């Protein structure tokens, strides 16, 4: 009996320490986003930038510093929205897929120097996601409010029913793909 209690306590401590470590990593990433955004200031204002990773040619941007400013202006919000998406426990969190895909598309088109207008036609690529996500969110909302009218549970209890709760970070990531 005593051994069972010790094992369950060790399991709880292990989960708690993993949660604390993951929370520390996430909070450190969030706290460092201003520094990540300012990385572009350390890039020289030249067309060609030689680094130990290789040579970067800015192409249509005409300045490596300006190109890095554009990239960090898209990567930092994408990183924050991804963290929000992976840690959000609300029923509506799938709506966050829309800005995630939008920023991803902008980053991909920014890397391709042949595109002269980076943020053009992104709605066409975003439309299939909108067609799936928006009605799904509406149906979940309608189902939830239907249950509210026929139930004596609180909104938080009903929201907890609709939540998918994977056990690990990999499980959270896997549930979306």
C-alpha positions in Angstrom: 0.0 0.0 0.0 2.8 2.4 1.0 4.7 1.4 -2.1 1.8 2.3 -4.4 1.5 5.8 -2.8 5.2 6.4 -3.3 5.0 5.3 -7.0 2.0 7.6 -7.7 3.8 10.5 -5.9 6.9 9.9 -8.0 4.7 9.8 -11.2 3.1 13.1 -10.2 6.4 14.7 -9.4 7.8 13.5 -12.8 4.8 15.0 -14.6 5.1 18.2 -12.6 8.8 18.5 -13.3 8.2 17.9 -17.1 5.4 20.5 -17.0 7.7 23.0 -15.2 10.5 22.4 -17.7 8.2 22.8 -20.7 6.6 25.9 -19.1 10.0 27.4 -18.5 11.0 26.8 -22.1 7.8 28.3 -23.5 8.0 31.3 -21.2 11.7 31.8 -22.1 10.8 31.8 -25.8 8.0 34.3 -25.3 10.2 36.5 -23.2 12.9 36.5 -25.8 10.7 37.5 -28.7 11.7 41.2 -28.5 15.3 40.0 -28.9 14.4 37.7 -31.8 12.6 40.6 -33.5 15.6 42.9 -33.2 18.0 40.3 -34.8 17.7 42.3 -38.1 19.6 45.2 -36.6 22.7 43.0 -36.4 22.5 42.3 -40.2 24.5 44.6 -42.5 22.7 46.9 -44.8 24.1 45.3 -48.0 22.7 43.3 -50.9 25.1 40.4 -50.2 25.7 39.2 -46.6 28.5 36.7 -45.9 27.9 34.5 -42.8 29.5 31.3 -41.6 26.3 29.5 -42.7 26.8 30.8 -46.2 26.1 33.8 -48.4 22.7 35.5 -48.4 21.7 37.5 -51.4 18.7 39.8 -50.7 17.5 39.9 -54.3 14.5 42.1 -54.7 14.7 43.3 -51.1 18.0 45.2 -52.1 19.2 45.0 -48.5 19.9 42.0 -46.3 18.9 44.0 -43.2 15.5 44.9 -44.7 14.9 41.3 -45.8 15.7 40.1 -42.2 13.3 42.8 -40.9 10.6 41.4 -43.1 11.3 37.8 -42.1 11.4 38.5 -38.3 8.2 40.6 -38.7 6.5 37.4 -39.9 8.4 34.7 -37.9 8.0 36.2 -34.4 4.1 36.5 -34.6 4.0 33.0 -36.2 6.0 31.6 -33.3 3.7 33.3 -30.7 0.6 32.1 -32.4 2.0 28.6 -32.6 2.7 28.6 -28.9 -0.8 29.9 -28.3 -2.3 27.2 -30.5 -0.4 24.4 -28.8 -1.1 25.6 -25.3 -4.7 26.8 -25.7 -7.4 24.7 -23.9 -10.4 26.5 -25.3 -12.8 24.9 -27.8 -12.2 27.7 -30.3 -8.4 27.3 -30.6 -8.6 25.8 -34.1 -9.4 29.3 -35.4 -5.8 30.0 -34.7 -4.9 27.8 -37.7 -6.0 30.7 -40.0 -3.3 33.2 -38.9 -0.8 30.4 -38.7 -1.4 29.4 -42.3 -1.4 33.1 -43.3 1.9 33.8 -41.7 3.4 30.6 -43.0 2.3 31.5 -46.5 3.8 35.0 -46.2 7.1 33.5 -45.0 7.3 31.0 -47.9 6.5 33.7 -50.5 9.0 36.1 -48.8 11.8 33.6 -49.3 11.1 33.3 -53.0 12.7 36.3 -54.6 10.8 36.0 -57.8 7.5 37.2 -56.2 7.3 40.9 -56.5 4.2 41.3 -54.3 4.7 39.1 -51.2 1.3 39.4 -49.5 -0.8 39.0 -52.7 -3.4 36.3 -53.3 -3.0 34.7 -49.8 -6.8 34.5 -49.5 -6.9 32.0 -52.3 -4.5 29.7 -50.4 -6.3 30.4 -47.1 -9.8 29.8 -48.4 -9.7 25.9 -48.1 -8.7 26.2 -44.5 -11.4 28.8 -43.9 -14.0 26.5 -45.5 -13.1 23.8 -43.0 -12.3 25.7 -39.8 -15.1 28.3 -39.7 -18.0 25.9 -40.1 -16.4 23.4 -37.7 -16.1 26.1 -35.1 -19.7 27.2 -35.7 -21.0 23.6 -35.4 -19.1 23.1 -32.1 -20.4 26.4 -30.8 -24.0 25.5 -31.9 -23.7 22.1 -30.3 -22.3 23.7 -27.1 -25.1 26.2 -26.8 -27.7 23.5 -27.6 -26.3 21.6 -24.6 -26.4 24.7 -22.5 -30.1 25.1 -23.1 -30.9 21.5 -22.2 -28.3 21.1 -19.4 -27.7 22.5 -15.9 -23.9 22.5 -16.4 -21.9 25.7 -16.4 -20.2 27.0 -19.5 -16.8 25.9 -18.2 -18.0 22.4 -17.6 -19.4 22.2 -21.1 -16.2 23.7 -22.6 -14.2 21.0 -20.7 -16.4 18.3 -22.4 -15.4 19.6 -25.9 -11.7 19.8 -25.1 -9.4 17.2 -26.5 -6.7 16.5 -23.8 -3.7 14.7 -25.2 -1.2 13.6 -22.5 2.1 14.8 -24.1 3.3 17.6 -26.3 3.7 15.1 -29.2 0.1 14.1 -28.6 -1.0 17.7 -28.8 0.9 18.2 -32.1 -0.3 14.9 -33.5 -4.0 15.7 -32.9 -3.8 18.6 -35.3 -2.2 16.7 -38.2 
